[in-house]
Amino acid sequence: MKNSNRKVSLSALMTGSVTGIVLLAILAALVFFIRLYEKSMEENAVTNSEQSVVQVMNTIESYTDGMKDDMELICRALQSDNEEQEAFISNFVTIRSDVVAVTTYNAEGGMESCWSDGLTMKSGESVNLSQGIIQEDEKIHLSQPHVESLFENYYPWVVTAYRTINGRNGELIQVSMDLRFSGIANYVDDVGIGKHGYCFVMDTEGNLIYHPQQQLIYSGLKSERTGELQGKEDGYYAYSEVIYTVRTLENSSWRVVGVSYVDEMITNRVASMVRVCLVIMIMVLLTAFLMGYLFSRLFGRPAKQLAEAMKEFEHDAEGFHFTPMEGTQEIQALAGSFDHMVIQIQQLMEQVREEEISLRKTELKALQAQINPHFLYNTLDSIAWMCEEERSSEAVEMVNALARLFRISISRGKELIPLEKEVEHAQSYLKIQNYRYRNQFTYDFHIEEDCLKYLCNKITLQPIIENAIYHGLDRMVDEGHIDITIRTESEDTILLVVEDNGVGMTEEQCHEILYRENSDRVGIGIKNVNDRIRIYFGEKYGLKLFSELDEGTRVEIRIPRILESEYEAKD
C-alpha cells in the first residue's frame, strides 16, 4: 500500500491556531468580565439609590418629628387657660413662617377657632382640605399634601398634622396644624440619582404624597408602580427599565422611593465598557493575525503564488502565461509540472477552437445552400410563360428581382449583411411571389430608417415570408396581406415582425415549425433562421411565434444592434 502524506500549510495552521486561541481566550474573559462588571454596576446603582433615599428619609423624619413636637406644644396650650392659649398660639404662628394656620374642630366637625398670621378667612361654607377625621387614639396623624383652602387669595401647598385631644371641659376636639410643604418638596426635587433618577414619597396605602413630576403623573403622561410597591417590604426591586429602592419612615406611614434607570446606571456603562473591551480585542486579534501573516509570507508564499497561478489559469486559461517561482525543491517540481500542463491544455484548446470554428462555418454554409429548387423552377416557368404571352416588361422585372435575390443571397460569402440589404432581398422575393400568385395577396413594409444600418443574418426575413405565404395565405379564399415591421425595441435590441392575416396555426403547429428540421418545401426553414441567429448572437435572441386559427400568425425576430464597423473590429 502506498503511503499518502497530507501536507497542511504551516503558515495557515499557525495563523489559525494563534488567532483561534487568542479569540477564544478573549471571548471567555470578555463574557466573565462583562457579567462581573454588570453585577458591580447594579450593586453600585443600588448603593447610590439607597444613599439618596436615606438622605431624603432623614430629612423628612426630622421634618415630621418637628411637626409632632410643635403639635405637642399646641395641644398643651389648648388645654390651658384661654388667655394663655390665645397668646401662645398667636405668637407661634407669627414666629413660625412655615406654619400657615392652626385650627380646632368639635366632634361634629365644626370649626371652633383658627389662628394665622394676618390671613383673612373665607366667608361662607367651603371645602376644608385641612380637616381630618376625628380619631380616638390621640396619635398625631399626617395628611397628604394639599392646597390650603381656608383663606382668601392664598393657596399654598401644605401638609396637615392633626390629633384628637380632650378640651378643658372634657369634650373631644381635633387640633390641626397646616405647614408649608415647599421645604420638603424643594429638597426632594434637588435629590438626584444619576442624571435622570429621582426620589418620590408615597404612603403605605400606595397613595402618592409627593412626586417631583406630579404634573406628568396627574396628566397621565407618566406612572409609577405604587400599587406593586404598596405591599413590598423595604429594599430594592429591579425591573427591566428601572430599579426601585424603598424605605419606610419610622415616625409615620410615609415611604421614600428612589428611582434609578437601568440604561443610565447599568446598561450604558456596561455598553461603554464592552466597546472598550472590543477595541482591545480587535487590537489583540490584529496583532495575532499580523504575526501569523508574517509566518505565512516567510514559509508559505511560494505555495500561495502557485495556488494563485492555478486560480488565474482557471479563469483565463487561453491567455494565461506562467512564470515559475523560486522556492523549495518540491515547489519547483510542482511549478514545472504545472507549466507543462498549461502548455498542453492551451494547445488542446486551440485545436478544439479551430475545429469548432470550421464545423460551425460548414454548418452555416450548408444552411445557406439549401435554396428551395421548387421556388427556382416555378419562377423560371413563370418567366417563360410571361415571354410566351408577350408580357416582356413584366418578365424583365421578374428576372431583375430574381437576380437581386440571388446576388444578396450570395453577399460575397458574408453571413451578416445590413438590414437595408435584407429588406431589399425580402422585397424582391415578395415581388416574384406576387407575380406567381397573380396578386392574390398584398404586403406593406413599416421600417424605421435608423435601423437599416445595423447588421443581421442574411436570408432572415425570406423564410418567414415564405412560411406565411405557403401556410397562411395559400389556403385563403379572400385576399391575403402581409405586414413587415422593423423597429428599435430597446437600446440594444432591434425587433423584426412578420404578420399575416392567414388561416393561422395551433400551438402544436407553431412548435413543429420552429423546431423541426429543414425540408424542401420550406427552403432554408424557420428553424434554421432561429439557429443561425442564436449561433451568432446568443440564446437571448431569435424567433417567437404567435398564432390563432382563422386570425393569422405573428413572427417576432430579435437581433442585437450591431454596426458593421463594430462587427469587423470584433473579428
C-alpha positions in Angstrom: 0.0 0.0 0.0 1.3 3.4 -0.9 1.6 6.0 1.8 -0.1 9.3 1.0 1.1 12.3 3.1 -1.4 15.1 3.5 0.5 18.4 3.8 -1.0 21.2 5.8 0.1 24.8 5.3 2.3 25.7 8.3 1.5 29.4 7.9 -2.2 28.8 7.8 -2.0 26.4 10.7 0.0 28.8 12.8 -2.2 31.8 11.9 -5.4 29.9 12.5 -4.2 28.3 15.8 -2.8 31.5 17.3 -5.8 33.6 16.2 -8.3 31.0 17.4 -6.7 30.5 20.8 -6.5 34.2 21.4 -10.0 34.8 20.2 -11.5 32.1 22.5 -9.5 33.4 25.5 -10.6 37.0 24.9 -14.2 36.0 24.4 -14.2 33.9 27.6 -12.5 36.7 29.5 -14.9 39.3 28.0 -18.0 37.4 29.0 -16.8 36.9 32.5 -15.7 40.5 32.9 -18.9 41.9 31.5 -21.0 39.8 33.9 -18.8 40.8 36.8 -18.9 44.5 35.7 -22.7 44.4 35.2 -23.1 42.9 38.7 -20.8 45.6 40.2 -22.7 48.3 38.4 -26.0 47.0 39.7 -24.7 47.0 43.2 -23.3 50.5 42.8 -26.6 51.7 41.4 -28.5 50.2 44.4 -25.9 51.8 46.8 -26.3 55.2 45.3 -30.0 54.9 45.3 -30.1 53.8 48.9 -27.8 56.7 50.0 -30.1 59.2 48.3 -33.2 57.6 49.8 -31.7 57.6 53.3 -30.8 61.3 52.9 -34.4 62.1 51.9 -35.8 59.9 54.7 -33.7 61.5 57.4 -34.8 65.0 56.2 -38.4 64.1 56.2 -38.2 62.3 59.5 -36.6 65.4 61.0 -39.4 67.5 59.4 -42.2 65.2 60.7 -40.6 65.0 64.2 -40.5 68.7 64.4 -44.2 68.8 63.3 -45.1 66.4 66.1 -43.2 68.4 68.7 -45.0 71.5 67.6 -48.3 69.7 67.8 -47.5 68.6 71.4 -46.8 72.3 72.4 -50.1 73.4 70.7 -52.1 70.7 72.3 -50.8 71.6 75.8 -51.5 75.2 75.2 -55.1 74.4 74.2 -55.6 72.6 77.5 -54.6 75.7 79.5 -56.4 78.9 80.2 -58.0 80.8 77.3 -55.7 83.8 77.6 -52.6 81.7 77.7 -53.6 79.5 74.8 -54.6 82.5 72.7 -51.3 84.3 73.3 -49.1 81.2 72.8 -50.7 80.1 69.6 -50.8 83.6 68.1 -47.1 84.1 68.8 -46.4 80.6 67.5 -48.0 81.2 64.0 -46.3 84.6 63.9 -42.8 83.3 64.7 -43.1 80.1 62.6 -43.2 81.3 59.0 -43.7 77.7 57.8 -46.9 77.3 59.8 -49.9 78.6 57.7 -52.7 78.0 60.2 -53.7 76.3 63.5 -57.4 75.2 63.7 -59.7 73.3 66.1 -62.8 71.4 65.4 -65.5 69.9 67.6 -66.7 66.4 67.5 -69.3 67.3 64.8 -66.6 68.7 62.5 -67.5 72.3 63.0 -64.6 74.8 63.2 -64.3 76.4 66.6 -61.2 78.5 66.2 -58.4 79.4 63.7 -55.1 81.2 64.1 -53.0 82.5 61.3 -50.5 85.3 60.6 -52.9 88.0 59.5 -54.7 86.0 56.8 -58.4 86.6 56.0 -60.8 83.7 56.4 -63.2 82.9 53.5 -66.8 83.9 54.2 -69.4 81.2 53.8 -69.0 77.4 53.5 -66.1 76.0 51.6 -64.4 72.6 51.3 -61.9 72.3 54.1 -59.0 70.1 52.9 -57.2 70.5 56.2 -59.9 68.8 58.3 -59.1 65.2 59.2 -61.3 62.5 60.7 -61.8 62.6 64.4 -59.5 59.9 65.9 -59.8 58.5 69.4 -56.3 57.2 69.6 -54.8 60.6 70.4 -51.9 59.9 68.0 -50.6 62.6 65.6 -51.6 61.9 62.0 -50.3 63.4 58.8 -52.5 64.2 55.7 -51.4 64.1 52.1 -50.1 67.3 50.7 -53.0 69.6 49.5 -53.8 73.1 48.7 -54.8 75.4 51.6 -58.5 76.3 51.2 -59.3 78.4 54.3 -58.2 81.8 53.3 -58.9 84.3 50.6 -56.4 84.7 47.7 -53.9 82.5 49.5 -53.4 78.9 48.3 -50.1 77.4 49.4 -49.2 73.7 49.2 -49.4 72.4 52.8 -49.5 69.1 54.8 -51.8 68.9 57.8 -50.8 67.3 61.2 -53.9 66.6 63.2 -54.6 65.0 66.6 -57.7 64.4 68.8 -57.5 65.7 72.4 -59.8 66.3 75.4 -60.5 70.0 75.8 -60.6 71.8 79.1 -64.2 70.9 79.6 -63.6 67.2 78.7 -65.1 67.4 75.2 -63.3 65.8 72.2 -61.7 68.3 69.8 -59.4 67.9 66.8 -56.4 70.1 66.6 -55.0 70.7 63.0 -51.7 72.4 62.0 -51.1 73.3 58.4 -47.4 73.6 57.4 -46.0 74.6 54.1 -44.8 71.5 52.1 -42.4 73.5 49.9 -39.4 72.8 52.1 -39.7 69.0 51.7 -40.7 69.4 48.0 -37.7 71.5 47.2 -35.4 69.1 49.0 -36.9 66.1 47.2 -36.6 67.9 43.9 -32.9 68.5 44.5 -32.1 64.9 45.2 -30.9 63.1 42.0 -29.8 59.5 41.4 -27.6 59.7 38.4 -28.5 62.2 35.6 -32.2 61.2 35.4 -33.0 59.3 38.6 -35.1 60.9 41.4 -37.0 60.2 44.7 -40.7 60.5 45.5 -42.8 60.0 48.6 -45.8 57.7 49.0 -47.7 56.2 51.9 -48.2 52.6 52.9 -51.6 52.6 51.1 -50.0 53.2 47.8 -51.0 56.9 47.6 -48.5 59.5 46.3 -47.5 62.0 48.9 -45.1 64.0 46.7 -43.6 63.4 43.3 -41.1 65.8 41.5 -43.0 65.2 38.3 -46.5 65.5 39.7 -47.9 67.3 36.7 -46.9 64.4 34.4 -48.4 61.9 36.9 -51.7 63.7 37.2 -52.0 64.3 33.4 -51.4 60.5 32.8 -48.2 61.0 30.9 -46.2 59.2 33.5 -46.9 56.4 36.0 -45.2 54.7 38.9 -45.6 51.2 40.2 -47.0 52.4 43.5 -49.6 49.6 43.5 -46.9 46.9 43.2 -44.7 48.6 45.8 -47.5 49.0 48.3 -47.3 45.6 49.8 -43.5 45.1 49.5 -41.0 45.4 52.3 -38.2 47.9 52.4 -35.4 47.0 49.9 -34.7 47.3 46.2 -36.7 45.9 43.4 -35.2 45.7 39.8 -37.4 45.8 36.7 -36.4 45.8 33.1 -36.1 49.6 32.8 -35.9 50.9 36.5 -34.7 50.0 39.9 -36.9 51.0 42.9 -35.3 51.4 46.4 -38.0 51.6 49.2 -37.5 52.9 52.8 -40.4 53.5 55.3 -40.2 56.4 57.8 -40.1 55.3 61.4 -42.3 58.0 62.7 -45.1 58.0 60.0 -46.7 55.9 57.3 -44.8 57.6 54.6 -42.3 55.8 52.4 -39.4 57.2 50.4 -38.9 55.6 47.0 -35.7 56.1 44.9 -35.9 55.6 41.1 -32.8 54.8 39.1 -32.8 53.9 35.4 -31.1 50.7 34.3 -30.0 52.2 31.0 -28.2 55.1 32.7 -26.8 53.3 35.7 -26.0 49.9 34.3 -26.7 49.3 30.6 -24.9 52.4 29.2 -21.9 51.9 31.4 -21.7 48.2 30.5 -22.1 49.1 26.8 -19.3 51.6 27.1 -17.0 49.0 28.8 -17.9 46.5 26.1 -16.8 48.9 23.5 -13.5 49.4 25.2 -13.1 45.6 25.5 -14.0 45.1 21.9 -11.4 47.7 20.8 -8.8 45.9 22.9 -9.9 42.5 21.5 -9.6 43.8 17.9 -6.1 45.1 18.6 -5.0 41.8 20.1 -6.5 39.9 17.2 -4.8 42.2 14.7 -1.5 41.6 16.4 -2.1 37.8 16.3 -3.1 37.9 12.7 -0.1 40.1 11.8 2.2 37.5 13.5 0.5 34.7 11.5 0.8 36.7 8.3 4.5 37.3 8.8 5.0 33.5 9.2 2.8 33.0 6.1 5.0 35.2 4.0 8.1 33.5 5.4 7.1 29.9 4.8 4.0 29.7 2.6 4.5 32.5 0.0 5.8 30.2 -2.8 2.9 27.7 -2.4 0.4 30.6 -2.3 1.8 32.0 -5.5 1.4 28.7 -7.2 -2.2 28.4 -5.9 -3.0 31.9 -7.2 -1.4 31.0 -10.6 -3.7 27.9 -10.8 -6.7 30.1 -10.0 -5.7 32.6 -12.6 -5.4 29.8 -15.1 -8.8 28.5 -14.2 -10.4 31.9 -15.0 -8.4 32.7 -18.2 -6.8 29.5 -19.5 -6.4 30.8 -23.1 -4.5 34.0 -22.3 -2.6 32.7 -19.2 1.2 32.8 -19.1 3.0 31.1 -16.3 6.3 32.2 -14.8 7.8 29.6 -12.4 8.6 31.0 -8.9 11.5 30.4 -6.6 11.1 28.1 -3.6 11.9 24.7 -2.2 12.7 21.8 -4.4 9.1 20.4 -4.0 7.6 23.7 -5.0 9.9 24.0 -8.1 8.9 20.5 -9.1 5.2 21.3 -8.8 5.7 24.6 -10.7 7.5 22.7 -13.6 4.7 20.1 -13.8 2.1 22.9 -13.8 3.9 24.8 -16.6 4.0 21.7 -18.7 0.3 21.1 -18.1 -0.6 24.7 -19.0 1.2 24.4 -22.3 -0.6 21.1 -23.2 -4.0 22.4 -22.2 -3.6 25.6 -24.3 -2.5 23.6 -27.3 -5.6 21.3 -27.0 -7.9 24.4 -26.5 -6.6 26.0 -29.7 -7.1 22.8 -31.6 -10.6 22.4 -30.3 -11.4 26.0 -31.1 -10.2 25.7 -34.7 -12.2 22.5 -35.2 -15.3 24.1 -33.7 -15.0 27.2 -36.0 -14.5 25.0 -39.0 -17.5 22.9 -38.1 -19.7 26.0 -37.5 -18.7 27.5 -40.8 -19.5 24.3 -42.6 -22.9 24.1 -40.9 -23.8 27.7 -41.8 -22.7 27.2 -45.4 -24.9 24.1 -45.6 -27.8 26.0 -44.2 -27.3 28.9 -46.7 -27.0 26.4 -49.6 -30.5 25.0 -49.0 -32.2 27.1 -51.6 -35.6 25.6 -52.5 -35.3 24.2 -56.1 -39.1 24.2 -56.5 -39.1 28.0 -56.0 -36.4 28.4 -58.7 -38.2 26.1 -61.1 -41.6 27.8 -60.6 -40.1 31.2 -61.0 -38.4 30.3 -64.3 -41.6 28.7 -65.5 -43.5 31.9 -64.7 -40.9 34.0 -66.6 -41.2 31.6 -69.7 -45.0 31.9 -69.5 -44.8 35.7 -69.5 -42.5 35.6 -72.5 -44.9 33.4 -74.4 -47.7 35.8 -73.5 -45.5 38.7 -74.8 -45.5 40.3 -71.3 -41.9 41.1 -71.8 -41.8 44.1 -69.4 -43.1 42.0 -66.5 -40.7 39.2 -67.4 -37.8 41.6 -67.3 -38.9 43.0 -64.0 -39.2 39.4 -62.6 -35.8 38.4 -63.9 -34.3 41.6 -62.3 -36.0 40.7 -59.0 -34.6 37.1 -59.2 -31.1 38.5 -60.0 -31.2 40.8 -56.9 -32.5 37.9 -54.8 -29.5 35.7 -55.7 -27.0 38.5 -55.5 -28.0 39.3 -52.0 -28.2 35.6 -51.1 -24.5 35.2 -52.1 -23.3 38.5 -50.5 -19.7 37.7 -51.3 -19.7 34.9 -48.7 -20.7 37.2 -45.8 -23.1 35.8 -43.2 -24.1 39.2 -41.7 -25.4 41.9 -44.0 -27.0 45.3 -43.3 -30.8 45.3 -42.7 -31.1 47.5 -45.8 -29.9 44.6 -48.0 -32.1 42.1 -46.1 -35.2 44.3 -46.8 -34.3 44.6 -50.4 -33.9 40.8 -50.6 -37.4 40.4 -49.0 -38.9 42.9 -51.4 -37.5 41.0 -54.4 -38.9 37.7 -53.1 -42.3 39.2 -52.5 -42.4 40.8 -55.9 -41.6 37.4 -57.5 -44.2 35.6 -55.4 -46.8 38.3 -56.1 -46.3 37.6 -59.9 -46.5 33.9 -59.4 -49.7 34.1 -57.3 -51.1 36.7 -59.6 -51.7 39.3 -57.0 -53.6 37.1 -54.6 -52.1 39.0 -51.6 -50.8 42.4 -50.7 -47.9 43.4 -48.5 -46.6 46.5 -46.6 -43.2 47.5 -45.1 -43.1 49.6 -41.9 -39.4 50.4 -41.3 -37.5 52.8 -39.1 -34.8 54.3 -41.3 -32.3 54.3 -38.4 -32.5 50.5 -38.2 -31.3 49.8 -41.7 -27.6 50.4 -40.9 -27.4 47.6 -38.4 -26.4 44.0 -39.3 -28.5 40.9 -39.4 -28.1 37.3 -40.7 -28.8 37.2 -44.4 -31.9 35.4 -45.6 -33.7 36.1 -42.3 -37.0 37.6 -43.5 -37.5 35.5 -46.7 -38.1 32.1 -44.9 -40.6 33.7 -42.6 -42.4 35.4 -45.5 -42.3 32.1 -47.4 -43.9 30.3 -44.4 -46.6 33.0 -44.3 -47.4 32.5 -48.0 -47.4 28.7 -48.0 -49.1 28.0 -44.7 -51.2 31.1 -44.2 -52.3 32.8 -47.4 -52.2 29.9 -49.9 -55.3 28.3 -48.5 -57.3 31.5 -48.1 -60.4 32.4 -50.2 -60.2 36.1 -49.5 -57.2 38.3 -50.4 -54.3 37.9 -48.0 -52.0 40.5 -46.5 -48.5 40.5 -45.0 -47.1 43.3 -42.8 -43.3 43.5 -42.3 -42.2 45.9 -39.4 -38.7 46.8 -38.4 -38.2 49.0 -35.4 -36.0 49.6 -32.3 -37.2 47.7 -29.3 -34.6 48.8 -26.7 -31.1 50.3 -26.5 -29.5 47.1 -27.6 -32.3 45.2 -29.5 -34.0 45.5 -32.9 -37.4 43.9 -33.5 -38.4 42.4 -36.9 -42.1 41.4 -37.1 -43.7 39.5 -40.0 -47.5 39.3 -39.5 -50.2 37.8 -41.9 -54.0 37.5 -41.8 -53.9 33.9 -42.9 -55.6 30.8 -41.6 -53.4 30.7 -38.5 -51.9 27.7 -36.7 -52.4 25.8 -33.5 -49.8 25.9 -30.7 -48.5 22.4 -31.7 -48.1 23.5 -35.3 -46.1 26.6 -34.2 -43.8 24.4 -32.1 -43.3 22.0 -35.0 -42.4 24.7 -37.5 -40.0 26.4 -35.1 -38.1 23.3 -34.0 -38.4 20.8 -36.9 -35.6 20.1 -39.4 -35.4 21.6 -42.9 -37.4 20.3 -45.8 -37.5 21.1 -49.5 -41.0 22.5 -49.1 -39.9 25.4 -46.8 -36.5 26.0 -48.1 -34.0 27.2 -45.5 -36.7 26.9 -42.9 -37.7 28.9 -39.8 -35.7 26.6 -37.5 -32.5 27.3 -39.4 -33.1 31.1 -39.1 -33.5 30.7 -35.4 -30.4 28.5 -35.1 -28.2 30.9 -37.1 -29.3 34.0 -35.0 -28.5 32.1 -31.8 -25.2 30.8 -33.1 -24.0 34.4 -33.9 -25.7 36.4 -31.2 -26.6 34.2 -28.2 -29.6 32.5 -26.7 -31.4 35.8 -25.7 -32.0 36.5 -29.4 -34.0 34.6 -32.0 -37.6 33.9 -33.0 -41.0 33.7 -31.3 -44.3 32.6 -33.0 -47.8 33.7 -32.0 -50.8 32.4 -33.9 -54.5 31.8 -33.7 -56.7 29.8 -36.0 -58.6 32.0 -38.5 -56.9 35.1 -37.1 -53.3 34.9 -38.6 -49.7 34.5 -37.5 -47.2 36.8 -36.0 -43.4 36.1 -36.0 -41.1 38.2 -33.9 -37.4 38.2 -34.6 -35.0 39.9 -32.1 -31.4 40.7 -33.1 -28.8 43.0 -31.4 -27.9 46.5 -32.6 -24.5 45.8 -34.2 -22.9 48.1 -36.8 -20.6 46.7 -39.5 -17.6 48.5 -38.1 -18.2 47.0 -34.6 -18.5 43.5 -36.1 -15.3 43.8 -38.1 -13.4 45.1 -35.1 -14.6 42.2 -33.0 -13.5 39.7 -35.7 
